[in-house]
Amino acid sequence: MMAKRSVATAIILSLLTCGIYFIVWMISLSNEVSAYNGENQEGGMEFLLMLVTCGIYGIYWHYKMGQKLLRAKQRAGQYAQDNSILYLLLSIFGLSIVSVAIMQSQANEL
């Protein structure tokens, strides 16, 4: 079951906690979308890889989450648009919070 989160609240909490809630938000979103797709929940491992690679894996994570959300929306029978490249570009240009906010908005539609 995917938790519906207010995007505005999540952004505000991320800013107020100096990014700590953002990490929790990313891990939770990754686990929930993976569970919805019937895949292994690996949010914690993905975060660890982001730390070990100094954030490089995080850029790939954004692309991968776009693919996971595409599969989830197709599975739900909803119109699905592949936003993986958009998420990738946003993360490259330092707008990861915008990317995750869009992901959360799409996940809320499920």
Secondary structure, DSSP 8 states (H G I E B T S, - for coil): ------HHHHHHHHHHTTTHHHHHHHHHHHHHHHHHHT----HHHHHHHHHHTTTHHHHHHHHHHHHHHHHHHHHTT------HHHHHHHHHTT-HHHHHHHHHHHHHH-
